[in-house]
């Protein structure tokens, strides 16, 4: 996303105006008891809100942008928003009866539907009378209905990356303001929807993801359902990004994926659209200040696979339930207890209920701890879209994430989820590295890849029936990480590919020999699993709700025996999968699909290097010697010195250091 900055021509105009005023007699600016107000007004109607049924299609209506209680100023910038479905900005007048006697228009953009953006300075003098008309704006009426007239928030000093604001200027000095809005209506029988939003956290830090909750918005003509008559929420975050959603809450990080997030003041605009026969918009802007302070380095983060950012929402019917995992990740050495709670928005009678098991997590340094979130509903739960704000509190810190939830009218609906993960040969999850990601050590000796640790890596794909419809046939396609291959492709043995049926009660059954598995491609390889009739497998049943199918693939590292240096690492490897399920045999009937992915990091480990300095020398020998004959639990046990992995530090570990002595990078 390209973030535009204030146009250079405007800065030039402001500089010229500042120089002119500098040469003029000095005006003393006194502190004001309150901020000046820039607002929408209609001189013709004596109100900011114009209601007139004679303004039929093709009519013209004029509004004024006024200022009240201002100190001396010689320039202003503002952005005005309206509904282009009912009005079209035609022209503006900066000279007739306005505050400036010699206006110089630096920007006057009416070309974008729904937006008026202007920037004007006065040459030769400032305006010192406090109140008056900035300019007149005339609209063409294009439809019968309602349109808001909403100003960008008053921001004297916009944040880094900010795109819209309302402010006054005096030479080089900017003047903060407050704003007031108005509306146009030529249909007495209709009113527009009312937008409302708040943020979590209320005082965000640099780079933090902020949750915007608009669930309190409503349409006065239709208050039914969780959305209270709102069909769409359209966000303009004021930093060059905008997004429309059907859900009442959304999360946003100012600065997007940039490592350093934007900071400062932003004008955030929410537009809500009703779901009546006639589509009307309600509009509001609010000022959000993002601190220049980053979050603490020692912290924790929350993550979820289902319903979170970039993932499909959790979906099920009234009377049903859904369970998914939420992880708490230690960051920067954080350790302590973290309590996990939730808030469902909107809050409605018989709304969804959320619980966590456990709700209090003990987090050790560098660890990733998991809890399970269960969402339950009753048959009386109103169908619609919800947001679940999950908050973790611990060690004086608080962090939140957002999960989207859709409750359907029917309790009968098809849905699957696909999840990928990696384990070692024993089925234990891979250890995490300093970044909090699963990791594998690539063992180097004399510039050659010798092996990996753990020596056996399994890639798993888990397809789970999270709906209420049973499935009789399915297909899973898993793309393996580049540089990793199936140990013995196309041979159904413990050394390569296994397929398991996991019942809802967690009983697991091997069905490998009754399904079709093929491997294709090269770096990356793709494993294709096909089951045309699940009842024909040893499971003897369809994939019912809460049942899962698991694909396990043993991986070999294709780079073993090749020349590599520690500087070639770390490397991040990723697996991607897609699952498709059919309600009938032989890939017929109702069809659903889902995708999943997972990553792990490959980090370099020099064989014989105990202290991690990429050199095998006397220090490493000394470390092994110090821990000689030790086992886990003894005082001098050092797991890094257990190079053989035998669980006892002995002559074999000394031999490894000796055979690689002098290896250095």
C-alpha positions as CSV (number, residue, x, y, z in Angstrom):
1,X,0.0,0.0,0.0
2,X,1.4,3.4,-1.0
3,X,1.0,6.0,1.7
4,X,0.9,9.5,0.3
5,X,2.3,12.5,2.2
6,X,1.0,16.1,2.1
7,X,1.5,17.4,-1.4
8,X,4.7,19.5,-1.8
9,X,2.8,22.3,-3.5
10,X,0.7,22.8,-0.3
11,X,3.9,23.0,1.8
12,X,5.2,25.7,-0.6
13,X,2.0,27.7,-0.4
14,X,2.1,27.5,3.4
15,X,5.7,28.6,3.4
16,X,4.9,31.6,1.2
17,X,2.0,32.5,3.4
18,X,4.2,32.2,6.5
19,X,6.8,34.5,5.0
20,X,4.1,37.1,4.1
21,X,2.7,37.1,7.6
22,X,6.2,37.3,9.1
23,X,6.7,40.6,7.2
24,X,3.3,41.9,8.4
25,X,2.6,43.4,11.9
26,X,2.8,40.6,14.5
27,X,-0.5,39.4,16.0
28,X,-0.3,38.0,19.5
29,X,-2.0,34.6,19.8
30,X,-3.4,33.9,23.3
31,X,-4.3,30.5,24.6
32,X,-7.9,29.5,23.9
33,X,-10.2,28.2,26.6
34,X,-11.4,25.5,24.2
35,X,-10.4,24.3,20.8
36,X,-11.9,26.1,17.8
37,X,-14.7,24.3,16.0
38,X,-14.8,23.5,12.2
39,X,-18.3,22.3,11.3
40,X,-20.9,21.7,8.7
41,X,-23.6,24.3,8.4
42,X,-26.3,25.5,6.0
43,X,-26.9,29.3,5.9
44,X,-30.0,28.7,3.8
45,X,-31.6,26.4,6.4
46,X,-30.0,27.8,9.5
47,X,-28.9,24.3,10.6
48,X,-26.3,21.7,10.1
49,X,-29.0,19.2,9.3
50,X,-31.0,19.8,6.1
51,X,-34.4,18.1,5.7
52,X,-36.3,19.2,2.6
53,X,-38.6,17.1,0.5
54,X,-38.6,19.7,-2.3
55,X,-34.9,18.9,-3.0
56,X,-35.8,16.3,-5.7
57,X,-33.4,14.6,-8.0
58,X,-31.6,17.2,-10.1
59,X,-31.9,19.9,-7.4
60,X,-28.9,21.7,-5.9
61,X,-28.2,22.2,-2.2
62,X,-25.4,24.3,-0.7
63,X,-23.6,23.8,2.7
64,X,-21.1,26.0,4.4
65,X,-17.9,24.8,6.2
66,X,-17.7,27.2,9.2
67,X,-15.2,28.0,11.9
68,X,-16.0,29.2,15.4
69,X,-13.8,30.4,18.2
70,X,-10.6,30.3,16.3
71,X,-7.3,32.1,17.0
72,X,-5.7,34.0,14.1
73,X,-5.1,31.7,11.2
74,X,-4.2,32.0,7.5
75,X,-4.8,28.5,6.2
76,X,-7.0,25.4,6.6
77,X,-7.1,21.8,5.4
78,X,-10.0,19.4,5.6
79,X,-11.7,16.4,4.2
80,X,-15.5,16.1,4.0
81,X,-17.2,12.8,3.4
82,X,-20.8,12.1,2.1
83,X,-22.8,9.3,0.6
84,X,-22.3,9.4,-3.2
85,X,-25.5,7.4,-3.6
86,X,-27.5,10.5,-2.9
87,X,-25.3,13.5,-3.5
88,X,-22.6,14.6,-5.9
89,X,-20.2,17.4,-5.1
90,X,-20.5,19.9,-8.0
91,X,-18.6,23.1,-7.0
92,X,-17.2,25.1,-4.2
93,X,-16.7,28.8,-3.5
94,X,-13.7,30.0,-1.4
95,X,-14.2,33.8,-2.0
96,X,-17.8,34.9,-1.5
97,X,-18.3,36.0,2.1
98,X,-15.6,33.8,3.4
99,X,-12.9,34.4,6.1
100,X,-10.2,35.0,3.5
101,X,-9.9,38.1,1.3
102,X,-7.1,36.7,-0.9
103,X,-7.6,32.9,-0.9
104,X,-5.0,30.8,-2.7
105,X,-6.4,27.3,-3.3
106,X,-3.6,24.7,-3.0
107,X,-6.0,21.7,-3.2
108,X,-9.6,21.3,-4.4
109,X,-10.4,17.7,-5.1
110,X,-14.1,16.9,-5.8
111,X,-13.2,14.0,-8.2
112,X,-13.5,11.1,-5.7
113,X,-17.1,10.1,-5.2
114,X,-18.1,10.7,-1.6
115,X,-15.1,12.9,-0.7
116,X,-14.3,16.6,-0.8
117,X,-10.6,17.5,0.0
118,X,-9.5,21.1,0.2
119,X,-6.4,23.1,1.3
120,X,-6.5,26.9,1.2
121,X,-4.2,29.7,2.4
122,X,-4.7,33.5,2.5
123,X,-2.1,35.7,1.1
124,X,-1.0,38.9,2.9
125,X,-2.9,38.5,6.2
126,X,-4.4,36.2,8.7
127,X,-8.1,36.0,9.7
128,X,-8.4,37.4,13.2
129,X,-12.2,37.6,13.9
130,X,-12.6,34.1,15.4
131,X,-15.6,32.9,13.5
132,X,-16.8,32.8,9.9
133,X,-17.3,30.8,6.7
134,X,-14.4,28.9,5.3
135,X,-16.0,28.0,2.0
136,X,-19.3,27.0,0.3
137,X,-19.9,23.6,-1.2
138,X,-22.8,22.9,-3.6
139,X,-24.1,19.3,-4.2
140,X,-26.3,17.9,-6.9
141,X,-29.1,15.7,-5.5
142,X,-29.0,12.3,-7.2
143,X,-31.5,10.2,-5.3
144,X,-34.2,10.3,-2.6
145,X,-32.9,9.4,0.8
146,X,-30.4,10.4,3.5
147,X,-26.7,11.3,3.3
148,X,-24.3,12.1,6.2
149,X,-21.9,15.0,5.9
150,X,-18.9,14.0,8.0
151,X,-15.6,15.8,8.5
152,X,-12.3,14.1,9.1
153,X,-11.3,14.5,12.7
154,X,-9.5,17.6,13.9
155,X,-5.8,16.9,14.0
156,X,-3.2,19.6,14.3
157,X,-0.3,17.3,13.9
158,X,-1.2,14.2,11.9
159,X,0.6,10.9,12.6
160,X,3.2,9.3,10.3
161,X,1.3,7.9,7.4
162,X,-1.9,9.8,8.1
163,X,-4.0,10.6,5.0
164,X,-6.8,12.8,6.2
165,X,-7.5,15.4,8.9
166,X,-9.1,18.8,9.6
167,X,-6.9,21.7,10.9
168,X,-6.1,25.4,10.8
169,X,-2.6,26.8,10.2
170,X,-0.9,30.1,11.0
171,X,2.3,30.3,9.1
172,X,4.4,27.3,10.2
173,X,2.2,26.6,13.2
174,X,-0.7,24.1,13.1
175,X,-3.9,24.6,15.1
176,X,-5.9,21.7,16.5
177,X,-9.7,21.8,16.1
178,X,-12.8,19.9,16.9
179,X,-15.4,19.1,14.3
180,X,-19.1,18.9,14.0
181,X,-21.1,17.1,11.3
182,X,-24.4,17.4,9.5
183,X,-26.7,15.5,7.2
184,X,-28.9,15.9,4.1
185,X,-32.4,14.2,3.9
186,X,-35.2,14.6,1.3
187,X,-37.3,11.6,2.5
188,X,-39.2,12.3,5.8
189,X,-40.0,8.6,6.3
190,X,-36.4,7.4,6.5
191,X,-33.5,7.9,8.8
192,X,-29.9,6.7,8.3
193,X,-28.1,4.1,10.5
194,X,-26.1,5.3,13.5
195,X,-22.4,4.3,13.6
196,X,-20.6,3.8,17.0
197,X,-17.2,2.3,17.7
198,X,-14.6,1.9,20.4
199,X,-11.1,0.4,20.5
200,X,-9.1,-2.1,22.4
201,X,-6.6,-1.0,23.7
202,X,-7.8,2.5,24.2
203,X,-4.2,3.9,24.2
204,X,-2.4,1.7,21.7
205,X,1.4,1.5,21.5
206,X,3.5,1.6,18.4
207,X,3.1,-1.6,16.3
208,X,0.2,-3.0,18.4
209,X,-2.8,-4.6,16.7
210,X,-5.9,-2.7,17.6
211,X,-9.4,-4.1,17.8
212,X,-12.2,-1.8,16.5
213,X,-15.6,-2.8,17.9
214,X,-18.6,-1.3,16.1
215,X,-21.2,-3.7,17.5
216,X,-23.1,-0.8,19.2
217,X,-24.0,0.6,15.7
218,X,-27.7,0.4,14.8
219,X,-30.4,1.2,12.3
220,X,-33.3,3.0,14.1
221,X,-35.7,1.5,11.5
222,X,-34.6,-2.1,12.0
223,X,-33.2,-3.1,15.4
224,X,-33.6,-6.9,14.9
225,X,-30.8,-9.5,15.1
226,X,-27.3,-9.2,16.5
227,X,-26.4,-6.6,13.9
228,X,-29.4,-4.4,14.8
229,X,-30.1,-3.7,11.1
230,X,-26.5,-3.2,9.9
231,X,-25.4,-5.2,6.9
232,X,-21.9,-3.9,6.4
233,X,-19.2,-2.1,8.2
234,X,-16.7,-0.1,6.1
235,X,-13.5,1.1,7.8
236,X,-11.1,3.9,6.6
237,X,-8.3,3.8,9.1
238,X,-6.8,7.1,7.9
239,X,-3.4,5.6,7.1
240,X,-4.2,4.7,3.5
241,X,-5.9,1.4,4.2
242,X,-9.6,0.7,4.2
243,X,-11.6,-2.5,4.6
244,X,-15.3,-3.6,4.4
245,X,-16.6,-6.4,6.5
246,X,-19.8,-8.2,7.5
247,X,-18.6,-8.6,11.1
248,X,-19.1,-6.1,13.9
249,X,-15.4,-6.0,14.9
250,X,-12.2,-5.8,13.0
251,X,-8.5,-5.6,13.9
252,X,-5.9,-3.3,12.4
253,X,-2.2,-2.4,12.8
254,X,-1.2,1.1,11.8
255,X,1.7,0.6,9.3
256,X,0.5,-2.8,8.1
257,X,3.3,-5.3,7.8
258,X,6.1,-2.8,8.1
259,X,8.4,-3.7,10.9
260,X,8.0,-0.3,12.6
261,X,4.3,0.7,12.9
262,X,3.0,4.1,12.2
263,X,2.6,6.5,15.2
264,X,0.8,9.7,16.0
265,X,-2.8,10.9,15.4
266,X,-5.2,9.4,12.9
267,X,-8.7,10.1,11.8
268,X,-10.6,6.8,11.7
269,X,-13.8,6.7,9.7
270,X,-16.6,4.1,10.1
271,X,-19.4,3.9,7.6
272,X,-22.3,1.5,8.4
273,X,-24.8,0.4,5.8
274,X,-28.3,-0.7,6.7
275,X,-30.1,-3.8,5.4
276,X,-33.5,-2.2,4.6
277,X,-35.0,-2.2,1.1
278,X,-33.3,1.2,0.6
279,X,-29.5,1.3,1.3
280,X,-28.5,4.2,3.5
281,X,-25.1,5.0,5.1
282,X,-24.3,6.3,8.5
283,X,-20.8,7.8,9.0
284,X,-18.6,8.8,12.0
285,X,-15.0,9.8,12.4
286,X,-13.0,9.6,15.6
287,X,-9.4,10.5,16.5
288,X,-7.0,7.8,17.5
289,X,-3.6,8.4,19.0
290,X,-0.9,5.7,18.5
291,X,1.9,6.1,21.0
292,X,5.5,6.3,19.9
293,X,6.3,3.9,22.7
294,X,6.6,0.2,21.5
295,X,5.2,-2.7,23.6
296,X,7.5,-4.1,26.2
297,X,10.3,-6.4,24.9
298,X,9.4,-8.9,27.6
299,X,5.8,-9.7,26.7
300,X,3.4,-12.4,25.5
301,X,1.3,-12.8,22.4
302,X,-2.0,-14.6,21.7
303,X,-2.7,-16.6,18.6
304,X,-5.5,-18.8,17.2
305,X,-5.9,-20.9,14.1
306,X,-9.6,-20.7,13.6
307,X,-11.5,-17.4,13.1
308,X,-8.5,-15.1,13.5
309,X,-6.9,-12.7,11.1
310,X,-6.6,-14.2,7.6
311,X,-8.7,-17.3,8.6
312,X,-12.3,-18.1,7.9
313,X,-14.7,-17.4,10.7
314,X,-15.9,-20.1,13.1
315,X,-19.2,-21.2,11.7
316,X,-22.0,-23.4,13.2
317,X,-25.7,-23.4,13.9
318,X,-27.8,-22.2,16.8
319,X,-27.8,-25.0,19.4
320,X,-24.4,-26.2,18.4
321,X,-20.9,-25.6,19.8
322,X,-17.3,-25.4,18.5
323,X,-13.9,-26.0,20.2
324,X,-10.6,-24.5,18.9
325,X,-7.2,-23.8,20.4
326,X,-5.7,-20.5,21.6
327,X,-2.0,-20.2,22.2
328,X,-0.1,-17.9,24.5
329,X,3.5,-17.4,23.3
330,X,6.3,-16.1,25.6
331,X,8.2,-13.2,24.0
332,X,11.5,-11.8,25.1
333,X,11.8,-14.2,28.1
334,X,8.3,-13.5,29.6
335,X,7.3,-16.0,32.3
336,X,4.4,-16.1,34.7
337,X,0.7,-16.8,34.9
338,X,-1.7,-15.5,32.1
339,X,-5.4,-15.5,32.6
340,X,-7.5,-15.8,29.4
341,X,-11.0,-14.2,29.2
342,X,-13.3,-13.2,26.4
343,X,-16.0,-10.7,25.4
344,X,-18.6,-11.5,22.7
345,X,-19.8,-8.6,20.7
346,X,-22.5,-7.7,20.3
347,X,-23.8,-8.7,23.7
348,X,-27.4,-10.0,23.1
349,X,-29.9,-12.1,25.1
350,X,-29.1,-15.9,24.6
351,X,-25.9,-14.9,22.8
352,X,-22.9,-17.2,22.3
353,X,-21.1,-18.3,25.5
354,X,-17.3,-18.7,25.5
355,X,-15.2,-20.7,28.0
356,X,-11.5,-21.7,28.2
357,X,-10.0,-24.9,29.5
358,X,-7.7,-24.0,31.3
359,X,-8.4,-20.3,31.8
360,X,-5.2,-19.8,33.8
361,X,-1.9,-20.7,32.0
362,X,1.5,-21.1,33.4
363,X,3.9,-19.7,30.8
364,X,7.7,-20.3,31.0
365,X,10.4,-18.4,29.2
366,X,10.3,-19.2,25.5
367,X,7.3,-21.5,25.7
368,X,4.1,-21.7,23.8
369,X,1.2,-22.8,26.0
370,X,-2.2,-23.8,24.6
371,X,-5.8,-23.6,26.0
372,X,-9.0,-24.7,24.3
373,X,-11.8,-22.2,23.7
374,X,-15.3,-23.6,23.5
375,X,-18.1,-21.6,22.0
376,X,-21.6,-22.8,22.9
377,X,-25.1,-21.6,21.8
378,X,-28.7,-22.5,22.5
379,X,-31.5,-23.0,20.1
380,X,-32.5,-19.4,21.0
381,X,-29.2,-17.8,20.1
382,X,-29.9,-15.2,17.4
383,X,-28.2,-16.1,14.1
384,X,-25.7,-13.6,12.7
385,X,-22.1,-12.4,12.8
386,X,-20.3,-11.9,16.1
387,X,-16.8,-11.0,17.3
388,X,-15.0,-12.7,20.2
389,X,-12.4,-10.4,21.8
390,X,-9.9,-12.7,23.6
391,X,-7.8,-11.0,26.2
392,X,-4.8,-12.4,28.1
393,X,-3.7,-10.7,31.4
394,X,-0.5,-11.5,33.2
395,X,2.5,-9.8,34.7
396,X,0.9,-6.4,34.5
397,X,0.5,-6.8,30.8
398,X,-2.7,-7.2,28.7
399,X,-3.0,-8.3,25.1
400,X,-6.0,-9.1,22.9
401,X,-6.9,-10.8,19.6
402,X,-10.1,-11.0,17.7
403,X,-11.9,-14.1,16.5
404,X,-14.9,-13.9,14.0
405,X,-17.9,-16.1,14.6
406,X,-21.0,-16.8,12.4
407,X,-24.1,-18.5,13.9
408,X,-26.4,-19.9,11.2
409,X,-30.1,-20.3,11.4
410,X,-30.0,-24.0,10.7
411,X,-28.3,-26.6,12.9
412,X,-27.4,-28.6,9.8
413,X,-24.5,-27.2,7.9
414,X,-21.3,-28.6,6.3
415,X,-17.8,-27.5,7.4
416,X,-14.3,-28.8,7.7
417,X,-11.1,-27.3,9.0
418,X,-7.5,-28.2,8.0
419,X,-4.6,-27.9,10.3
420,X,-0.9,-28.5,9.7
421,X,1.9,-29.1,12.2
422,X,5.3,-30.9,12.6
423,X,6.6,-33.4,15.2
424,X,9.6,-35.5,15.8
425,X,9.6,-39.2,15.3
426,X,8.0,-39.8,18.7
427,X,5.1,-37.5,17.9
428,X,6.3,-34.7,20.2
429,X,6.0,-31.2,18.8
430,X,9.2,-29.6,17.5
431,X,11.0,-27.4,20.0
432,X,10.7,-23.7,19.5
433,X,13.6,-21.4,18.8
434,X,14.3,-17.8,20.0
435,X,11.6,-16.5,17.5
436,X,8.9,-18.7,19.1
437,X,8.7,-20.8,15.9
438,X,9.1,-24.6,15.7
439,X,12.6,-25.5,14.8
440,X,15.0,-28.1,13.5
441,X,18.8,-28.0,13.8
442,X,20.8,-28.7,10.7
443,X,24.0,-30.3,11.8
444,X,27.1,-29.2,9.9
445,X,30.6,-30.8,10.0
446,X,33.5,-29.4,7.9
447,X,31.2,-27.4,5.7
448,X,28.9,-30.4,4.9
449,X,25.3,-31.1,6.1
450,X,25.6,-34.3,8.1
451,X,22.1,-34.7,9.6
452,X,19.2,-33.0,11.4
453,X,18.2,-32.8,15.0
454,X,15.7,-34.2,15.6
455,X,16.8,-36.9,13.1
456,X,13.2,-37.7,12.1
457,X,10.7,-35.0,11.2
458,X,7.0,-35.8,10.5
459,X,4.7,-33.4,8.6
460,X,1.0,-33.8,9.7
461,X,-2.2,-32.7,8.1
462,X,-5.4,-32.9,10.2
463,X,-8.8,-32.6,8.5
464,X,-11.6,-32.3,11.1
465,X,-15.4,-32.2,10.5
466,X,-16.3,-29.1,12.4
467,X,-19.9,-28.9,11.0
468,X,-23.0,-31.0,11.5
469,X,-23.1,-32.9,8.1
470,X,-21.3,-36.2,7.8
471,X,-18.9,-36.8,4.8
472,X,-18.4,-40.0,2.9
473,X,-15.5,-39.2,0.5
474,X,-12.6,-36.7,0.7
475,X,-9.3,-35.6,-0.8
476,X,-6.3,-33.9,0.9
477,X,-3.4,-32.4,-1.0
478,X,-0.4,-31.5,1.1
479,X,2.6,-29.6,-0.4
480,X,5.7,-30.5,1.6
481,X,8.4,-28.0,2.4
482,X,11.1,-27.4,-0.3
483,X,14.3,-29.3,0.4
484,X,12.4,-32.1,2.2
485,X,11.2,-35.3,0.5
486,X,9.0,-38.3,1.4
487,X,11.3,-41.0,2.8
488,X,10.0,-43.8,0.6
489,X,7.2,-42.4,-1.6
490,X,4.4,-44.7,-2.7
491,X,5.2,-47.4,-0.2
492,X,2.8,-47.8,2.7
493,X,5.1,-48.4,5.6
494,X,5.9,-46.9,8.9
495,X,8.8,-45.1,7.2
496,X,6.9,-42.9,4.9
497,X,3.1,-42.2,4.9
498,X,0.4,-43.1,7.4
499,X,-3.3,-42.2,7.4
500,X,-5.3,-42.4,10.6
501,X,-9.0,-42.0,11.3
502,X,-9.6,-40.3,14.7
503,X,-13.1,-40.7,16.2
504,X,-14.7,-37.9,18.1
505,X,-13.8,-39.8,21.4
506,X,-10.1,-39.6,20.4
507,X,-9.8,-43.3,19.4
508,X,-7.3,-43.6,16.5
509,X,-7.4,-46.2,13.8
510,X,-4.8,-46.9,11.1
511,X,-6.6,-46.9,7.7
512,X,-3.5,-46.5,5.5
513,X,-3.9,-49.6,3.4
514,X,-7.4,-48.9,2.4
515,X,-6.8,-45.4,0.9
516,X,-5.0,-44.0,-2.1
517,X,-1.8,-42.0,-1.6
518,X,0.5,-40.7,-4.3
519,X,3.5,-38.4,-4.4
520,X,4.4,-36.0,-7.2
521,X,6.6,-33.1,-8.0
522,X,10.1,-32.2,-6.8
523,X,11.1,-29.6,-4.2
524,X,8.4,-29.2,-3.2
525,X,6.8,-32.6,-3.4
526,X,3.1,-33.0,-3.1
527,X,1.3,-35.8,-1.3
528,X,-2.2,-36.5,-2.6
529,X,-4.6,-38.5,-0.4
530,X,-7.9,-39.8,-1.9
531,X,-10.7,-41.7,-0.1
532,X,-13.7,-42.4,-2.3
533,X,-15.7,-44.3,0.4
534,X,-14.8,-43.9,4.1
535,X,-17.3,-46.6,5.2
536,X,-15.2,-49.0,3.1
537,X,-12.1,-48.4,5.3
538,X,-11.4,-50.1,8.6
539,X,-13.1,-47.1,10.3
540,X,-16.4,-48.5,8.8
541,X,-18.1,-45.1,9.1
542,X,-18.5,-41.7,7.6
543,X,-16.5,-38.7,8.8
544,X,-19.0,-37.5,11.4
545,X,-19.0,-34.3,13.3
546,X,-15.8,-34.0,15.5
547,X,-14.1,-36.9,13.6
548,X,-10.8,-36.3,12.0
549,X,-8.5,-37.7,9.3
550,X,-4.8,-37.4,9.9
551,X,-2.1,-37.7,7.2
552,X,1.5,-38.3,8.6
553,X,4.5,-38.0,6.3
554,X,8.1,-38.8,7.3
555,X,10.5,-36.3,5.8
556,X,14.1,-36.7,4.7
557,X,16.3,-33.6,4.4
558,X,17.5,-33.5,0.8
559,X,20.5,-31.3,1.6
560,X,22.2,-34.0,3.7
561,X,25.7,-34.5,2.1
562,X,25.7,-31.1,0.4
563,X,28.1,-28.2,1.1
564,X,26.6,-25.4,3.3
565,X,27.8,-22.8,5.8
566,X,26.1,-21.6,8.9
567,X,25.6,-18.3,7.2
568,X,23.1,-20.1,4.8
569,X,20.8,-20.4,7.8
570,X,18.2,-20.0,9.3
571,X,15.8,-21.1,6.6
572,X,12.0,-21.0,7.1
573,X,10.2,-24.0,5.6
574,X,6.4,-24.1,5.0
575,X,3.8,-26.7,4.2
576,X,0.5,-26.0,2.7
577,X,-2.6,-28.2,2.4
578,X,-6.1,-28.2,1.0
579,X,-8.9,-30.5,2.0
580,X,-12.1,-31.2,0.2
581,X,-15.0,-33.3,1.5
582,X,-18.1,-34.6,-0.1
583,X,-21.3,-35.8,1.7
584,X,-21.7,-38.8,-0.6
585,X,-19.5,-41.5,-1.9
586,X,-17.3,-41.1,-5.0
587,X,-17.0,-37.3,-4.6
588,X,-20.6,-36.4,-5.0
589,X,-23.2,-34.4,-3.0
590,X,-22.5,-31.4,-0.8
591,X,-18.9,-30.2,-1.1
592,X,-16.8,-28.1,1.3
593,X,-13.2,-27.2,1.4
594,X,-10.6,-25.6,3.7
595,X,-6.9,-24.8,3.7
596,X,-4.1,-24.9,6.3
597,X,-0.4,-24.2,6.6
598,X,2.5,-24.4,9.0
599,X,6.1,-23.4,9.2
600,X,9.3,-24.3,11.0
601,X,12.8,-22.8,11.0
602,X,16.0,-24.7,10.2
603,X,18.9,-23.4,12.2
604,X,22.6,-24.3,11.8
605,X,24.4,-26.4,14.4
606,X,28.1,-27.2,14.1
607,X,28.9,-30.7,15.1
608,X,31.0,-30.7,18.2
609,X,30.3,-27.1,19.0
610,X,28.9,-27.2,22.6
611,X,28.9,-23.4,23.4
612,X,27.4,-22.3,20.1
613,X,30.2,-20.0,18.9
614,X,30.5,-21.9,15.5
615,X,34.0,-23.1,16.4
616,X,35.0,-26.5,17.8
617,X,38.0,-25.9,20.2
618,X,39.3,-26.5,23.7
619,X,36.3,-24.7,25.2
620,X,34.0,-27.4,23.9
621,X,36.2,-30.2,25.1
622,X,36.3,-28.6,28.5
623,X,32.5,-28.4,28.7
624,X,32.1,-32.1,27.8
625,X,34.9,-33.0,30.3
626,X,33.2,-31.0,33.0
627,X,29.9,-32.9,32.5
628,X,31.5,-36.3,31.9
629,X,29.5,-39.2,33.2
630,X,26.5,-36.9,34.1
631,X,22.9,-37.7,33.3
632,X,19.7,-35.6,33.4
633,X,19.1,-34.5,37.0
634,X,22.7,-34.5,38.1
635,X,24.3,-31.2,39.1
636,X,26.8,-31.0,36.3
637,X,24.4,-32.2,33.5
638,X,24.7,-30.0,30.3
639,X,22.2,-31.1,27.6
640,X,24.3,-29.2,25.0
641,X,27.3,-31.5,25.7
642,X,25.2,-34.6,25.1
643,X,26.2,-34.6,21.4
644,X,25.3,-38.3,20.8
645,X,21.9,-37.8,22.4
646,X,22.3,-40.9,24.5
647,X,21.2,-39.3,27.8
648,X,24.6,-39.7,29.3
649,X,27.7,-37.6,28.6
650,X,30.6,-40.1,27.9
651,X,33.5,-41.0,25.7
652,X,31.3,-40.9,22.6
653,X,30.6,-37.2,23.2
654,X,34.3,-36.5,23.7
655,X,35.1,-38.3,20.5
656,X,32.6,-36.1,18.5
657,X,34.4,-33.0,19.7
658,X,37.8,-34.5,19.0
659,X,36.9,-35.6,15.5
660,X,35.7,-32.1,14.6
661,X,38.3,-30.2,16.5
662,X,39.4,-27.0,14.7
663,X,36.2,-26.8,12.6
664,X,35.5,-23.0,12.5
665,X,33.2,-20.6,10.5
